[in-house]
Amino acid sequence: MQEYIGRCILTLTKVILEGEYSDCFPLEGAKSGKLNLTLKWMHQPIYRDSEN
């Protein structure tokens, strides 16, 4: 059985546009607590098979 602590909602558009993003979010639905996030967008090229 998993216990539910809370939730946090973040749109990744800001991370993609800025390249790196750090922020602290309060956990919704929890009595107390926060989540510290540091996210970094690293683009990776997609190589397609040219035989198709």
Beta strands, then each sheet from edge to edge (+ up, - down):
strand 1: 20-26
strand 2: 34-40
sheet 1: 1+ 2-
end
